Amino acid sequence: MIAVPAAALAACGLFGSNNAYTKPVTHAAIDRNSRAYITSMVSAGNSGGFWIASNPVEFINVAGARTPLLRVVPKVPYHQFPLPYPWQADFRIEPLNDAHSIVVQTHACRVYEAWNTSFAGGVLSAYSGASWNLRRPFAPLRAGTPSAMASGLSLYGGMVRWEELAAGSIRHALVWAAPAGTVAQWSFVAPASDAEGIAFKSSAAYQLPYGARLRLRSSFDVSRFGPQSAAIARAMKTYGIYLADSARANELYNAAALDGSNHWDRGDLASLGTIHITDFDVVSLGKVQRVPGR
């Protein structure tokens, strides 16, 4: 029963080939200030390893042509939702504070994402969000605009889905939340469009901007990793990770299986804790921008 949605997601792809998410960075140039950016994060308190949930609380809701379209009521006047979202009563919202919602409309191959989502009395509300066509190259949002993530990047585009891991490989960049206060307060680089606004906790001159793409060094040994953590680490080496948000620790994102089962292995995933920010290089950043008005 679940094979049809999984196949439909795969058929939609992920913003095409060689785009912001699917282009390998194995041989990409390293930013000339890479070491300074990494050192600054450490000085601000980024000393822990990476982790990903063994019991995912992010859900991918699959919508069809007959799924109702609802106007999203914005919770603040400065974030608007120009498109109605496909939504029905049994769609799931992340139960934690972020209350992320993700819907993939498979007949149109469009993803809809929101943050601080609620659905009550037939009314769909959210604080911020964005929608993209999955068949077209990733389109950055207007400067100063967040998505379901502080950076304006796509959560769906950079999360690990069980179905792709079970198929053998992750073929796209991952999104990553850094410990709060260890990265830039108001700076970003494309394809990001915004920043979290949390004050930097160090006096270091270099602050990593949102949208920065980091690459796990090829020399990092994953031979003792289990199959799940090894697949994630290989994606970090091949496609890298985007600074997309902030959290309490170095957090990666994954989604519950479409059929509701949970095959994630806590012991296997624990190996990610041996990966630290000092094991990465910063890929050449390009133009660093500041959030308008900040």
C-alpha positions as CSV (number, residue, x, y, z in Angstrom):
1,M,0.0,0.0,0.0
2,I,2.8,2.4,0.8
3,A,4.8,1.6,-2.3
4,V,2.8,4.0,-4.4
5,P,3.5,7.2,-2.3
6,A,7.2,6.2,-2.0
7,A,7.5,5.7,-5.8
8,A,5.6,9.0,-6.4
9,L,8.1,10.8,-4.2
10,A,11.0,9.3,-6.0
11,A,9.5,10.2,-9.4
12,C,9.2,13.8,-8.3
13,G,12.9,14.0,-7.6
14,L,14.6,16.8,-5.6
15,F,14.9,20.0,-7.5
16,G,16.4,18.3,-10.5
17,S,20.0,17.2,-11.0
18,N,23.2,19.1,-10.1
19,N,21.3,21.8,-8.2
20,A,21.8,23.3,-4.8
21,Y,20.9,20.1,-3.1
22,T,21.9,17.3,-5.5
23,K,25.2,18.6,-6.9
24,P,28.2,16.7,-5.4
25,V,30.8,18.9,-3.6
26,T,33.5,16.2,-3.4
27,H,35.9,18.3,-5.4
28,A,34.5,21.8,-4.6
29,A,36.9,24.5,-3.6
30,I,37.4,25.2,0.1
31,D,36.7,28.7,1.4
32,R,39.9,30.5,2.2
33,N,38.6,31.3,5.7
34,S,37.4,27.7,6.3
35,R,39.6,27.1,9.3
36,A,38.7,30.5,10.9
37,Y,35.0,29.7,10.6
38,I,35.4,26.3,12.2
39,T,37.6,27.7,15.0
40,S,35.1,30.4,15.7
41,M,32.3,27.9,16.1
42,V,34.4,25.9,18.6
43,S,35.2,29.1,20.5
44,A,31.5,29.9,20.7
45,G,30.7,26.5,22.2
46,N,30.3,24.0,19.4
47,S,32.2,21.0,20.9
48,G,29.7,18.2,20.7
49,G,29.1,15.5,18.1
50,F,26.4,15.2,15.5
51,W,23.1,13.4,16.1
52,I,19.9,12.3,14.4
53,A,16.7,11.0,16.0
54,S,16.3,7.3,16.3
55,N,12.6,7.9,16.7
56,P,11.8,10.6,14.1
57,V,9.1,13.1,14.8
58,E,9.1,14.8,11.3
59,F,6.4,13.5,9.0
60,I,6.0,13.6,5.2
61,N,2.3,13.9,4.3
62,V,1.5,12.8,0.8
63,A,-1.3,14.7,-1.0
64,G,-3.1,13.8,-4.2
65,A,-5.1,15.7,-6.8
66,R,-8.2,15.4,-4.6
67,T,-6.7,16.6,-1.4
68,P,-8.4,19.9,-0.3
69,L,-6.5,23.1,-0.6
70,L,-6.7,25.4,2.4
71,R,-5.7,29.0,2.9
72,V,-2.9,29.2,5.5
73,V,-3.7,31.8,8.2
74,P,-0.5,33.5,9.1
75,K,0.3,33.8,12.8
76,V,2.2,37.0,12.2
77,P,1.4,39.7,9.6
78,Y,5.0,39.9,8.2
79,H,5.0,36.3,7.0
80,Q,2.4,35.5,4.3
81,F,1.4,32.3,2.5
82,P,0.6,33.2,-1.2
83,L,-0.4,29.7,-2.1
84,P,-3.1,27.5,-0.5
85,Y,-1.7,24.3,1.1
86,P,-3.1,20.8,0.4
87,W,-4.3,19.6,3.8
88,Q,-6.6,17.1,5.4
89,A,-7.5,16.3,8.9
90,D,-5.3,13.2,9.2
91,F,-2.1,14.9,8.1
92,R,0.6,14.9,10.8
93,I,2.5,17.8,12.4
94,E,5.7,17.5,14.3
95,P,4.6,17.2,17.9
96,L,7.6,19.1,19.3
97,N,8.0,22.9,19.7
98,D,8.9,23.5,16.0
99,A,5.6,22.0,14.8
100,H,7.0,21.5,11.3
101,S,4.6,20.4,8.7
102,I,5.6,18.9,5.3
103,V,3.2,18.0,2.5
104,V,4.3,16.7,-0.9
105,Q,1.7,17.0,-3.6
106,T,2.7,14.1,-5.8
107,H,0.6,14.9,-9.0
108,A,2.2,18.4,-9.2
109,C,5.5,17.4,-7.6
110,R,5.3,20.4,-5.2
111,V,6.4,20.5,-1.6
112,Y,4.7,22.7,1.1
113,E,6.5,23.4,4.4
114,A,5.6,25.4,7.5
115,W,6.9,26.1,10.9
116,N,4.8,26.5,14.1
117,T,1.9,24.8,12.3
118,S,-1.5,24.2,13.9
119,F,-4.8,22.8,12.6
120,A,-8.0,23.2,14.6
121,G,-11.6,23.8,13.7
122,G,-10.8,23.3,10.1
123,V,-8.3,26.2,10.1
124,L,-4.7,25.7,9.1
125,S,-2.3,28.2,10.6
126,A,1.5,28.7,10.7
127,Y,4.1,31.2,11.5
128,S,6.3,30.9,8.4
129,G,6.7,28.6,5.5
130,A,7.4,28.1,1.8
131,S,6.6,26.0,-1.2
132,W,8.8,24.8,-4.1
133,N,8.4,22.9,-7.3
134,L,10.4,19.7,-6.9
135,R,11.0,19.4,-10.6
136,R,12.7,22.7,-11.0
137,P,16.0,23.9,-9.6
138,F,15.8,25.1,-6.0
139,A,14.6,28.7,-6.0
140,P,16.0,30.8,-3.0
141,L,13.4,33.0,-1.3
142,R,13.5,36.8,-1.1
143,A,16.2,38.1,1.2
144,G,15.0,38.3,4.8
145,T,12.4,35.5,4.3
146,P,12.5,32.3,6.3
147,S,10.8,29.1,5.3
148,A,10.0,26.3,7.8
149,M,13.6,26.8,8.7
150,A,15.3,30.0,9.9
151,S,17.6,30.0,6.8
152,G,14.9,29.9,4.2
153,L,16.1,26.5,3.0
154,S,14.0,23.4,2.4
155,L,13.6,21.0,5.3
156,Y,12.2,18.3,3.0
157,G,15.1,18.8,0.5
158,G,17.8,18.2,3.2
159,M,16.2,15.6,5.5
160,V,17.0,11.9,5.5
161,R,14.0,9.8,4.4
162,W,13.9,6.2,5.5
163,E,12.9,5.1,2.1
164,E,16.0,6.5,0.4
165,L,18.2,5.1,3.2
166,A,16.6,1.7,2.8
167,A,17.3,1.9,-1.0
168,G,21.0,2.2,-0.3
169,S,22.1,5.8,-0.5
170,I,21.4,9.4,0.2
171,R,22.0,11.5,-2.9
172,H,21.6,15.0,-1.7
173,A,22.9,17.5,0.8
174,L,21.6,17.5,4.3
175,V,20.3,20.3,6.4
176,W,21.9,20.9,9.8
177,A,21.0,22.9,12.9
178,A,24.1,24.2,14.8
179,P,24.1,24.9,18.5
180,A,22.4,28.2,19.1
181,G,24.8,31.1,19.3
182,T,27.7,29.4,17.6
183,V,27.1,30.8,14.1
184,A,26.3,34.2,12.5
185,Q,23.5,36.3,13.9
186,W,22.3,38.1,10.7
187,S,24.5,36.8,7.9
188,F,23.6,34.3,5.1
189,V,24.8,33.1,1.7
190,A,22.9,31.7,-1.2
191,P,20.9,29.5,-1.4
192,A,19.7,30.6,2.0
193,S,17.7,33.8,2.4
194,D,17.6,34.6,6.1
195,A,19.3,33.9,9.5
196,E,18.1,33.0,13.0
197,G,19.0,36.3,14.7
198,I,20.6,34.7,17.8
199,A,23.6,36.6,19.2
200,F,27.0,35.0,18.6
201,K,28.6,33.8,21.8
202,S,32.2,34.5,21.0
203,S,34.4,37.5,20.1
204,A,35.9,35.6,17.1
205,A,36.0,37.7,13.9
206,Y,34.5,35.0,11.6
207,Q,30.9,33.9,12.1
208,L,29.6,31.1,9.8
209,P,26.6,32.5,7.7
210,Y,23.4,30.6,7.2
211,G,23.4,28.7,3.9
212,A,27.1,27.8,4.3
213,R,27.8,24.3,2.9
214,L,30.3,22.2,4.8
215,R,31.9,18.9,3.7
216,L,33.0,16.1,5.9
217,R,36.6,15.4,5.1
218,S,37.2,12.3,2.9
219,S,39.8,11.1,5.3
220,F,37.2,10.7,8.1
221,D,37.1,6.9,8.9
222,V,33.6,5.4,8.8
223,S,34.7,1.8,8.6
224,R,33.4,1.1,12.1
225,F,30.0,2.8,11.5
226,G,26.9,0.8,11.0
227,P,25.0,0.9,7.7
228,Q,22.7,3.8,8.7
229,S,25.3,6.1,10.1
230,A,27.8,5.2,7.3
231,A,25.2,6.2,4.7
232,I,24.6,9.5,6.4
233,A,28.4,10.2,6.7
234,R,28.9,9.3,3.1
235,A,26.3,11.9,2.1
236,M,28.1,14.4,4.3
237,K,31.3,13.7,2.3
238,T,29.7,13.7,-1.1
239,Y,27.0,16.4,-0.9
240,G,27.8,18.2,2.3
241,I,25.6,19.8,4.9
242,Y,23.8,23.2,4.9
243,L,23.7,25.4,7.9
244,A,19.9,25.8,8.0
245,D,18.8,26.5,11.6
246,S,19.9,26.4,15.2
247,A,19.2,23.9,18.0
248,R,20.7,22.7,21.3
249,A,23.3,20.5,19.5
250,N,24.5,19.6,16.0
251,E,21.2,18.2,14.7
252,L,20.4,16.5,11.4
253,Y,16.8,15.9,10.3
254,N,15.1,12.7,9.4
255,A,11.5,11.6,8.6
256,A,9.4,8.8,9.9
257,A,8.8,6.0,7.4
258,L,5.8,6.5,5.2
259,D,4.2,3.3,6.4
260,G,4.6,4.3,10.1
261,S,7.3,1.7,10.9
262,N,10.5,2.5,12.6
263,H,13.7,0.8,11.5
264,W,16.1,3.4,12.7
265,D,18.8,1.8,14.9
266,R,19.8,3.9,18.0
267,G,23.1,2.1,18.4
268,D,24.0,2.5,14.8
269,L,23.1,6.2,14.7
270,A,25.1,6.8,17.9
271,S,28.3,6.7,15.7
272,L,27.4,10.1,14.4
273,G,28.3,11.5,17.8
274,T,32.0,10.9,16.9
275,I,31.7,13.4,14.1
276,H,32.6,16.9,15.3
277,I,32.5,20.3,13.5
278,T,36.4,20.2,13.4
279,D,36.0,17.2,11.0
280,F,34.6,19.5,8.3
281,D,35.8,22.0,5.8
282,V,33.7,25.0,4.6
283,V,33.0,25.0,0.9
284,S,33.7,28.3,-0.8
285,L,30.9,30.6,0.3
286,G,30.5,33.2,-2.3
287,K,29.0,36.6,-1.4
288,V,28.0,36.9,2.3
289,Q,24.9,38.9,2.7
290,R,23.2,40.5,5.7
291,V,19.5,40.2,6.5
292,P,17.9,43.5,5.2
293,G,17.3,46.0,8.0
294,R,19.7,44.3,10.4
